[in-house]
Amino acid sequence: MAKALFDRPLKLGAAAALGVMLMVGSAAAMHGRISATVVPPKHKRASRSAKPSIPVSSATLEPSFTYSGASIVANGASLRNRASSTINLSGLPTDATILQAFLYWDFTSITAASVGSLQNTVCFNSDQNGDSGDGGGDGGGNGGGDAKASISSTSDGGGDGGGDGGDDVCDHGSAAVGTLIGTGADACWAGGNNVAFRADVTKQVKGNGSYTVALQPGAASTESGIDPLDPTSPATGPYAEGASLVVVFTSKTIAGGSVLVYDSGLAGTEFVSTAGFTYKLDAVPAPGTGSSIFTEIGADGQAGSGLLNFGTTKNTSLNSVLVAGPGSPANDADWNGTDGVPLIQLWDTHSHDVTGDLVTGLNTVSIFDSISPVANGDCLIGIANVLTVR
């Protein structure tokens, strides 16, 4: 089913698509940002009433978990219309000591009758043998750390379900039983709500490699692999969005810093890109002279239809400094669904060097889309942010 009203699939012919891409490239080259206008399609499968395009402002977010002397890596994969997906974890150095690993996932178009244990539990399986890594981390450091870390938690009770208890529901691997960390409106698909989960999978993560996330049978309305924007894709949910793995570690070869994980209060928040979403990350320590990293995980972003990627003008700023989107150092958005390429399938995990952009205490994150190639903007869902402050 096509996303309703705010997320119409761009059903353009080859000539029109080429024209859009030429206009986008020309605008970006001349002005540093995209200024092309795309005419919305004449036909769509949309039944949901339009909602007002009102900016969303979240309360100040406190970190759910904090670590000192640590770094992170984060990777993700789309799960839309799939039985399973593989997260290819990379960036852990050879001497990494894993402190904690979190798995995040989300379902949308959930009704009161359909949410339950089928969505809050996934099967998590390592396809690798614990290879330590190839260096890199979350953007690197500036010299060796002492590989010592301390951990504190202000989350909802500390530990998540993890991989023990309930393994009988998985044919292979371990059952990751998630803690519900947020819920909000459906992302303009079939109505209802979205639900976001987090599980502690520290015991299962041994190093770089491939990790499979598999859904429970019946958890989603289809596991056929069909393009979610195909007219024959199921018109009712639940729809699985995707999953991300965030691994906190220490290393003697990468300088550690303060790692702050923000999810509670952000996860499940649905918003429209053209209206924007602004929130504050609190308790940020004073940055030092090392490199600081901002990691953003989000659901339901898209940048086109099928295999056609038109790019977007969805921007992310940190303290009014553009860190993602056209004109940023990344020169691409964090909300294009690139964890599901080549089909642009609705899940994103991105990290950016934000050295010099952080301040002590409150830091403001803004997501906005001033000119959208998707008519009326894109309906999006926040999942988690992670700051590594060095």
JODA-V915122 format. One line per field, one symbol per residue. phi: phi as a letter, one per 40 degrees, with the letter a starting at -180 (. if undefined). burial: I if it has 9 or more other C-alpha atoms within 8 Angstrom, else O. A space follows every 10 residues. Layout:
phi = ???
burial = ???
This chain:
phi = .cccfcbccc cbcccccccc cccccccccc bgacbcbbcc ccbabbbccc bccbdbbccd ccccabbbgb abbaaaacbc gbcaabccca hcccbcbcca bbbbaabbfc bdcbcicccc bbcbbcbbbg dcibghgchg bbhcccfbab bbbbcchgcc dgbbggcccb cagbcccccc biaacccgbb ggbbbbbbbc bdcccbicic bcbbccdgcb cabcgcdccc dccdcbccbc ciabbbbcab acbbccacbb bbbcgbdgcc abdccgabab bbgcccccbc cbbbbbbabg cabibfccbc gabcbbbbfg ccbahdgcdc faccbbgccb dccfbgabbb bbcbdgccbc gcbcbbbaac bbccdggbcb bcbabbbbbb
burial = IIIIIIIIII OOOOOOIOOI IOIIIOIIOO OIIIIIOOOO IOOIIOOIOO OOOOIIOIOO IOIIIIIIII IIIIIIIIII IIIIIIIIII IIIOIIOIII IIIIIIIIII IOOOIOOIII IIIIIIOIOI IIIIOIIIII IOOIIIIIIO OOIIIOOOOI IIIIOOIOOI OOIIIIIIII IIIIIIIIII IIIIIIIIII IIOIIIIIII IIIIIIOOII IIOOIOIIII OOIOOOIIII IIIIIIIIII IIIIIIIIII IIIIIIIIII IIIIIIIIII IIIIIOIOOI IIIIIIIIII IIIIIIOOII IIIIIIIIIO OIIIIIIIOI IIIIIIIIII OOIIIIIIII IIIIIOOIII IIIIIIIIIO IIIIIIIIII IIIIIIIIII
